[in-house]
Amino acid sequence: MTLEQKLQQLTGSMPELIPELPGCYGARHVTGIAALSIPTLRITNGPVGVGQNDCVAASLYDEVKAGTKSFTVAYTHPSSAKATALPSAISAAASFDPAVAAAYGDVIGTEMNNLALHVFEAPGLNLARIPVLGRNFEYFGEDPYLTGVMGVAETKAVQAKGLIAMPKHFVANEQETNRQKVQETVDRQVLRELYLLPFEMAVKDGKPGSIMCAYNYVNGAQSCESKEMLTDVLRTDWGFTGYVQSDFFAMKSTVGTMQAGMDHEMPIPQQWAPAKLTPALASGSITTAMIDKALERRYTQMFKMGIFDRPLVQTAIDFANNGKVARDIGTKAAVLLQNNGALPIASTVRKVVLVGKASQVYAQQAVAGGSLVGKPMGAGGGSSDVVPNYTVAPIDGIRNTLKALGNTTAAVQLILVDDANASATIDGRSVSFDEALAAAAAADAVVVMAGTVSEEGADRATMADGSTAASTTVPLAAGARPSDGSSLDWYATSSSSAYATLTGANAVKNSQTVAMIKAIMTTASTTGRTMVQKTALVLKDNAGIAMDPDLVGTAGPSILEAWFPGQEDGNIVADLLFGVKNPSGKLPVTFPVAGKGFLDHASLEQFPGVVSADGSTQTVNYSEGLHIGYRWYDANKSGECTVVNGSNPCVAFPFGHGLAYTTFTVTAPSVALNNSTKAYDVKVKVSNTGKVTGSEVVQVYLSLPTGASALGMEQPPKRLVGFQKVELAPGASRDVVISINPAASNHPLSAWSKTSNQWVTPAGAYTVYAGKSSAPRDLAVAGTFTR
């Protein structure tokens, strides 16, 4: 290769008609070199399906040449090639089943091959440190072990199709606010035990071909020029042999990035443009050997996956089959949070009312990240914008399922209520809110849909007026709180990918959703069942809601968490509402009681960051240490969360919680050292004590010895170290064994010592818990062992 050819191969290409696929105007590829038999390498976004995928309408190229459109149209235009819009990634995590994550990756890999793509920018392995993170739905929740297990399963499934998976965003990319510039301080023990751990598991167990570096700065170094992360940790400590690609426009320097261990710049030549690389080569600050190494790493993965051997040929996607898989994933991911008798709805029901807000998408359209009323799925700007072949609206799903159950006479009405709870429509007919309540009171079943839409680019938070992606700093608006976006009431008017502000084009509003639900629940039913007995609340959210206490408990509605269901939304939710499918998901995040959550106690330094005296530096400190998610509530860091009768008063629904339309017991827990495997085998008996077939997830948690905190940071009371999903017929029982392998990539028995720069297994007694959720009431001590 000539130097010119090498430099061309180091970066993504400017948008162009793809030489091998001239029907595609593409912006996510490296143009091949036909004379050297180097194929064009095509990259697609993710992680909830084949998103922005290097192929928008070729006609746009003419408009760009004519100057009537910017070349950036190639990155986000809704003419992007169609694919299956899967449920959100957090849905896969909620299944607590690696087979579901594998099915997720299998659909994506199959469709990537259909579309002649090569690299999948996913899975996302960042953690739900803050409930309002705009991309929580793209990730796998608040626990690093669960995230790692799901990430490994999806990575393996994608790469089994001869494709390159790219876990992202390396590392500590836990907020969208000021993501390009924010300076984060994270203790290195915390990095190892929480934020790096899913990536370590993915690298060691999933063997991904690539890793994506992030936008943010960590401990003084920008993520794409951190030698500590990209070379010392990733390659030296973990043995990673793939290549590192930048997030789009993430690289901030020419020399520093290459010296740190970067291999590929996306999406276009900027920091690694020939005009910048040539003088760096001349000065000796970089060498041709460095360039050769970067290309060698990428080409090795391309050869390994057979990309050099496959011509770029597109084939038809089997949308019908892949839609069925998406539907199956969605039903396995839903979590039944509470059931006060409304679910499942009888197949013989005569009248169903579906209730939502007129300003909100949840009851009106299929929901994915960034979905807004009247805006078709896939028309946004986030990495998870998948353009689907079809979508199923909620009311159509209910009608489809009723018809399939043999009920062709039931009346199904759509009620949409204004933000003020003053007026409404019933099937488009204008009525008062009182008339809408009367219709609900007269219905046999009431289904309310609400949620929290979000997308790449912004967190669910109210920022200072004038905040844009170009802003140097992005503080909260005066009077706003970090927790505001955790509510069902908070919404941005025009975009979830841009900062929401107090005023302006994307002003924050209050949908008064919680007040609407309360009004429905306190209405006097005019049928034989109370409103509690016949009302179900379906949540479609980013990753957890701060729950109003009036909605939780025996006086509240039955609550089904459906996440963002994607294109099969209507069918997924209806299958669950009517019991065609039995909910089996578990929460991968904690649902706090409103006012008592982590963000209610977080300082501005923790989120969204404080502005330094220079007026241009915004710094975030992960000062909560190892206490995120359920660990924060377990440790009672606020002083308000002392457990009473096995329940945490700050927690509405705990991590790992999920009910079903049947009941289970988990009994006879024990733990014993397996002398042949050197693992600790945790054994329980699971029994289905109900009347229908269903699935339970056995969860194993571990408490480290009391001396573990002496290694550095204070350890949380427990950590998840194992889980297994088991399906049982009514009356059936099964012994389940979950092994804790001390040598596993998640280091279940160890803590990171900054002093010795290694994992250390503390001496002392380890306590093992087994049960159905992280809540004390759902766990029993399986035993202890000493190291």
N, C-alpha and C positions, 0 to 999 in steps of 0.2 A: 504494500500500500504506500502511496505517496503521502507526504505530510498533509497535503491538502485533503486527501481522502480521509485520513485519520481524524482531522479536525471536524470534517463534515459529519462523521459518524459519532462524535462525542455528544451531540445534542439532537433534540427534536428538530424537525424541519418546519419551515414556514408553511402555513396552510396552502394546499395545492390540490389539484386533481391527482389522485394517487396513480402512479404510472401503470401498475398492474390492474387497478380497478378504477378506470376513468369515470365511472358513474358516481364516484364518491369524491366530494370535496372534503378533504381530511385535514385535521390539525393535531393529530395525536400519534405521530409516527416518525420514524427515522427512514428517510428515503434510501432505498437499497442502491447498490452499485452492481449493475447487471454484468459489467465486464469482469467482475471478481466473483460472480455468483453469490453476492450478498443480498439477501432478500430485503424488501421493505419490512421493517418491524413495526407492527401496529398495536396500539395500546388503547385499552378501554378503562373508563372509570368504573367505580363501584361504591359501596359494596352490596347494594340491595338488588342487583341484577346488572345486566350489561347496559351501563349508563351512557354518558357521552362517549361515543365509540368510533371516532375517526371517519364518520361517514354522514355528512349532511347533503342536502340536495345539490347536485352539480351546477344547477342554474344559479346558485348563489355566487359562484365563482365569477360569472359574468358581471354581476352587480358590484362585486368587490373590485374587479378590473376597471369598471366604469366609474368608480369612486362614489357610488351611491350607498355602499355598505362598507363597514370596517371588516378587516380580516378576522376580527374576534368573533364574528357571527358563526364561524366554523366550530367554535367551542361549545356553544349553548343552544343552537337553533333547534326548535322542536321538529324539524324535518329529519332529525337524527334517525338512523336505522332503528326499527322497532325491535323490542325484546320483551321478555316476560318480566313484569314489575312484581317482584317477590314481596312478601311481608318484610318488615324492617329487620335488620340484623339482630336487634335486641329480641325480636320474636324467636329467632333460632336459639338464642341463649335461654329464653324462658322455657323452651322445651326441656331443658336439662338433659338433652339426649344428643350425643355426638353424631348419631345416625341422621338426625334432622339437619345438622350443620353440613354433613356430607351430602345429603340430598340437595341442599341449598347450593353447594359448590358444584354438584353434578349438573344441575340445570344451567348454571352460569357457564361452566366449561363447555357443555354441549352447544349452547347458543353462540359462544365465542368462536367455536370451530365453524358453525354455520355461517358466521359473518366474516370469517377469515381474519380473526384477531389473534394476538399472541400473548399479550401481557395484561393481567388483571390487577389493577391498582386497589388491592384489598387482600385479605380482610382488615378491617379497622380494629386495632387492639388497644386503643386508648380507653381509659376508665371513666366511669360516671362519678367523678369526684364531686362535681356540682350538678344538682338535678336539672338546672336550666341550660346546661351545655347544649348548644344548637345541634350537635351531631351525636348526641347520646343514642339516638335511634339507629345510627350506623355502627355502633359498637355493641359490646356484649355485657354491659352492666358494670357493677361496682366492685366485683370480686376478681382479683388477678388470676386465680386458679381456674374459675369457670371460664373466664375470657380466654385463657391459654388453651384449655381443652377444646373449646369451640373453634378457636382460630386454627389449631392444628388439624382438626377434622376437615374444615373447609379448605385449607391450603392443600392438603393431600388430595382432596376430591378434584380441585381445579387442575392440579399438576398431573393427575392421572390421565387427563385429557391431552397431554402433550403441550401444556401451557405454563407460563411463568406466573406464579402468584407473588404478590408484593405486599406483605404486611405493612401497615402504616399506623400512625405517623410517628416516627422514631425521633424524639420521645417526649413524654409529658405535654402533649398537645391536648390539654383538658379544658380549653376554652376557645371560643371563636372570637371573643372580644379582643381587638387589637392584636390578632394572632400573628401578624407579620412582624411586629416590633416588640411585643411584650417580653420583658425580662423576668424569667422565673428562677426562684431560688428553691431548690429541692434537696434536702439532705441526702447524701449518697446512700445511706442505708435504706432510706425510704424509696429511693429510686430502684434499688436492687430488689427489695421485698415486695414492692407494689407495681411501679410503672414500667420497669424493665422486665419484670417476671413473665408476662404473657409473650413478649418478644423472645425471651430466652427459650421458653417452651416451644414456640413456633419454629425457631431456628434449629433447635436440637432435635425435636420430634417430627416437625413437618418438613424440614429441609427446603424452605422456599428458595426460589431462584433469585429473588431480589428483596430489597427493603427500601422503603421510602422515608427519606428524612423530612423533618417538619419545618414549619415556618418559624416557630418561636425560638427564643434564646433560653438555654438552661445553664445555670451556674456560670454565667458570663460568656458562654460560647453559643453562637448561632448553630442550630441543630445540624446544618449541612456543612459546617466547618469545625465540628467538634472531634478532634482526634481521639479524645477520651472515649467518646461514644462509638464512632465509626470504625476506629482501628483497635483501640485497647480493649473495649468491651466486646464489640460485635465480632471482630475477627480473632483477636488474640485469646480472649477468655472463652468465647463460645464456639470458635471454629467455623464461623460463617464463611462460605466460599463463593457466595453469589455476588451480585453487584448492587450498588446503592444508587438509586435515582432520586432526584430532587422532587419535592412537591412542586406544583406549577409556580414558577416565578419565585421560588423560595431562596435560591442561592444569592448571597450578598457580596461575594468576592470571587476573584479569579484564582489567585494563588492559594489562598487559605483553604478553599474547598478541596482542591486537588491534593494538597499536602495532607489534609485530614483523612482522605480515603474515599472521596466522592468518585463516581464512575460515569454518571450520565446526567446531563442537564435537560430538563423539560420546562416548557414545551418548545421553545425556540432558542436560537443562539443569542445569549445575552452575556453573562459573565464568561462563558466559554466560547464566545464568538472569536473567529480567527484574528480579528483586530486587537483583541485583548490577549489571546494566547501567544501570538507570535512574539511580541516584546517580552513576555514572561519567559518564553523559551530562550530568547536571545540573552536575557540577563542571567539565566541559569537558575531562577527561582523555581521553575518546573523543568522537567526533562522529558525527552521523548520516551524514556523508559516508563515514566509515570503514565503517559498517555497510552502506551502499549498495554500496560497492566490494566488500566481502566477498560479498554476495549476487550482485552483477553477475558476479563471476568464476565462481561456481557456475552461475548460470542460463545464462551464455554457453556453458558446456560441455554443459549439458542441451539447449539449443537445437541446438548443433552436432551432437549425437548423435541428434537426433530424438526425445528423450524426451518433450518436450511434445506430440508428435504421436501417441504410441502409447498406446492404452488398456491398462490393466493386465489382461491376459488370459493365463491359464496354459494351456499345451498339454502333451501327453504327451512325455516324454523317450524317445528311442530308445536304451534301455539296451543292447540287443544290439549295435547298430552302434558306440556309443561305447565299449562294453567291448572290442570288437575293436581300436579305436584305442588304448585304454589298454594292451592286450596288445602291440601293435606298438611303442609307445613303450618299454615295459618291456624288450622284447628288444633294442631298439637301444641301450638305456642300460647294459646289463650289461657288466661289465669282466672279461675273463679275465685274472686276475693271474698265474697260473702253471699249467702243464699238464705233469704228469709221467706222462701216459699214460692217465689215467682218463677223460678226456673227448675226444670225446663218447661217451656210453654206447651200446653196440651195441643196435640195435632188437630183436635176437634174444635179449637178456638173459633169463636164467631166474629169477634171484632178486635182488631189490633190497631193501636195508634202508635205511630213512630214520631217522636218529638225531638226537635233540635232547635238551635238558634238560626234565624234567617241569615245572620252575618257569619255563620260558621259552617264549615264544610261537612262536619261529621255525619249528619243525618241525610245529607243531600247527594254526596258524591263518594266514590271510592277514594280512600285516603292513603297518600304516600307523603314522604317528606316534602314540605313546601306547598302542599295542596291548599288552594284557596277557592272560595266560591266562584264558580263560573270560569275557572282557569283549568284547562285540561291537564291531566296528569302528564308529566314530562315536559311541561312548558316553562319550568323554572330555570334556575341557574346553578343549582347545587350538584355535587358529584353523584348524588343518588337519583338524579332525574332520569328515569327510564321511560321511554316512549312506548306504551303498551299497544298491543294489537286490539285490545278491547278492555273495558272495565265493567264491573257489576256494581250498580248503585245499591245502597242499603234496602230501599223499598222493593227493588226488583229481586234481591236475594230472598227477602221474606216471602214474596209471592212465589218465587221459584220453588222454595222448600215446601211451602204449604201445598202447592200443586203436586209435588213429588210424594207428599204424604197422603195424597188423596183428598185433600180439602180444597175444593174449587169454589166454595161459596163464602168463605170468610171475607169480611170487609177489612181492607188495610188502608188506613188514612195517614197522610203526612201532615203533621202540624209543625209549623215554623213560627217561632216567637221572636219579637223584636228585642233589642238590647234592654229597653226600659221595662220589659214585662208588662206592657200596656196594650199591645195589639198583637195579632197573629194572623196566620192564614191556615185554612184547612183545605188541603188539596188545591191551593191557589186562591181560595175564596177568603176575602178579608173578614175577620171576626175580631171580637175583643178577646183579651187574655182570659177573661172570665168564661167566655164561651169555649175557648180552647180547654180550660180546666174542666168544664162540664163534659166535654167530649172524652177527656181522659177518664173522668169519673165513671162514665157509662161504658167504657171499654172493658173487655175481658182481660186484655193484656196491654200494658203500657211499656214501651221501650224508649228510653231516653238515651240519646247519643251526645257525647261531649268529649273534649280532649284538649290536647296542647300541641298544636302543629309547630314544627321547627324545621330548620334546614341549615346547610353549610353557609357560613358567612356571618352569622350573628347568633348570639345566645338569646334566650328568652328573658331579656332584661331591658329596663328603660334607661337609655343612655342620654347623655347631655345633648341638647339641641345642637344640630350642626354636625354631629358625628357621622363620618363617612369612612369608607375603607381606606381613604388617603389620609385620615387624621393621624397626627403624631401620637396623641393619647386619646383614649376613649373612656372617660369617667362616667359613673352613674349620674343620672339627672338629680337635681336637688330634690330631696324628699323621697326619692326612690330607694327601695331596699333590694338587696341581692335576691331575696326570696320571692319577689313579686311575680315573676314568671312561672312559679310553681303552681299557681292557681288556675283553676278552670276558667276563671273570669278574664284573665289577662290575654289580650291579643293585639297584634300589630295589624294595621288596616290594609296595607297594600303589599307587603313582602315580608317573608320570614328569613330571607337571605340578606337583608339590609338591616342596619341598626334601627331599632324602634326608638322613637324619641317622644318627648311630651307633646310637641307640636310638629307641624310639617306634613310632608307627603306620606310618611309612614308612622303617623301618630298612634300612640297606645290608646286603646279603649277598654272599657269594662263591659263584658257581654252579659253580666248579671246571671250567669248560668247557674251558679249555686243557689241563688235566690229562687230561680225558676224551679229547680228540682225540689227545693223545700216546699214551694207552693203546691206542687203536684202531690207531694207526700202528705201534706196536711189537708188536702181536699177530701171531702166526705165522698167515699165511693158509693155509687148508686147501683152496684151489682152485688152479688152474694159474697164477694171477697173484698177485703180491705185494700187500700192503696199499697200498703206494705206487701201484702200477699200477691199482688199482681204487677208490681212495678220493677223493672230491671233497668239499671244504668249500665250502658256499654261505654267503656272508656277507650279512646283511640289516642294514645299519647306518645310523646317523645321518650320518656323514661321516668315514670313516677309522678304522682300528684301529691301535693300537700292537701290532705283530706280534711274537709270541714267535719268536726266531731259529730254534728247532727246527722251526717250521712252514714256514719259508721256505727254498727251495732244493730240491735233488734228492731229499732224504729226506722232504720234506713232502708233503701232499696236493695234488692239483690244487685251485686256488682260484678260485671264481667270485663276483664281487661283484655282488649284485642290488639293493642299496640297500633302500628300503622299497617293495615292488612294488605295494602297494595291492590293490584287490579281485581283480585277475586274477593274484595272486601265484602260485598253483599252476601255472597254465598257462604263465605267463611263464618260470618257472624250469625247468619240464619241457621246454619248447621248446628251451631252451638246453642243458640237460643231454644231451639225445638228438640234438642237432645238427639239429633241424628248423629252427632259426635259428642263424646263425653270430655269435658275440659280436663286437661292433665298438666297444664303448665305450672311453673313455679316462678315466683318473682326473682329476677336477677338484680333488683334494686329494692331499696327500702322505701315504703310509702309512709312519710311522717304525718303526724297530726299537725294541722295548720298552726303555725306560730311556734312549733316546738322542734322544728327540723334543724339540720346542720346550718343551712343558709340563714336561718333566723338568728343564729349566734355568730356567724362568720363576720370577720372584720373586712373592711374594704381592702386591706392588704392581702387577704385570702382570695377575694373576688370583688370586683374585676381588676384590682390592682390600684396602687397609689401612685400619684404623679410626683416625681422628684422635684427638687427645687429648680432644676434646670428647665422645667416646664415641658420637656420633650421625652422623658423616660418614664415608662409605666412599669412598675415592678409588682410581681405577685410572689407571695411567700406561702409555700405549702406547709404552714406552721402547725397544722393539725397532725403532722407526722404520719404515723402508721394508722391513724384513726380516721378512715373514710368509710362511708356507707354504714353497714350494720356494726362495724367495729367501733364507730363513734358513739352510736346509741348504746351498745353493750357496755362501753367504758364510762357511760354517764358523764360525758365531758361537759355538759351544760349544767349539771347539778340538778336537773329537773326530771331525770330519767331513771330513777330508782325503780327496779322491778317490783311489782306487786302481784302476788298470786300467779307468777309465771309470765306476766305481761308487762311490757314497757309502756308507760303512760305517754311517751313521746312518739310511739310507733302505732300507726293505724293498721298497717299490714307489713309484717316483717319480711326481710330477705328470705327466700326459700319457701314462702307461704303459697299455698294453692289448694283449693278444695276440688271436689268432683261431684258428679251426680250419684256417687256411691260413697261408702265410708271405708276407711282402712285403719288397722292397728299395726303398730310396729313394736314388737315385743322381744323379750329374751336377748337383749344386746350383750355382746361379749367381745373381748379382744384377746388375741394370742399371737405370739411370735411364730411365724412359719419358718421352721429351721431350714427348709430346702430353698426358699426364696429370699429369706432374711427380711421379709416384709411383715408388717403387723396386719393380720387378717381380722377385720371387724365383721362380726356376724350378727344378723338380726332375722327375725321371722316377720314377714309381712303377710297380713290377711285382709282379704276383701270381705268386710262384714256387711256390705250392702246388697242391693238387689240387681245391679247391672254391672257389666264388665267395665273395668276402668284401670287407670294407671296411677301408681304412686311413685314418688321419687324419694329414695332413702338418701339421707345426707349425713356425712360424717365430718365433724369438726374436732379440732385439736387445740388444747391449751398447752403452751410451752411452760417449762419449769419457771418458777418465780425468779430465778436468777438470770433468765434470758434478757431482761431489761437492762441488766448491768453491762451488756455488750454495747449499749448505746441508747437508741430510742426506746421509749416505753412501749412494750408489746401490748397489743389488744387482748381482751379476755380469750378470744378464740379465733381460729381461721378455718375456712373450708378446705378440706384435704381430700374429699372423695364424694362421689354420688353415683347412683345407679337407678335408672327407671325400670319399673317392673309392671307388666300388665297381668291382671288376674281376673278370672271369672268370678261371679258371685259365690261366696263360700270357700273359695280356694285360698291356699296359703303357700308360701314359698320361702325357703331360706335364702337370704342374700348375703354374699360375702364381698366386702369392699376392702381392697388391700392398700395399706399405706406403705409405699416403698421409700425408705430413707434416701435411696440413690436417685429418685425420680427428678426430672428436670425442674419441678416446682419446689424442690428443697423443703418438703413438708415439715421436717423436724428442726430446721435450721433458721438461724438469723444471720444477717450480714454484719461482719465485724469490719469497721473502717480502720481499726488499728492494724489488723493483720491482712486486710484487703481480701477477705475470703469468707465463704460460708462456714459458720461454726455451729455445731450441734451442742447446745448447752447441756451441762450435766444436771441431773435431777429427775423429778417425776413428771411425766406427760399424762394428761387426762384426755380420754377419748369420749366424745359424745356422739350419739346416733339418734336420728329421728326424722321428723317430717318438715321442719323449718328451722330457722336460726333462733326462734323464740325459745326461751327457757321452758315454757310449758310443753313444747313439742319435742324436747330433747331428753334423753336419759343417759346417764353415765354408762358407757360400755365397759369401762375399766381403765386402769392406769398401767404404765410401764416405766421403767427407769433406765436411763442411759448413763 
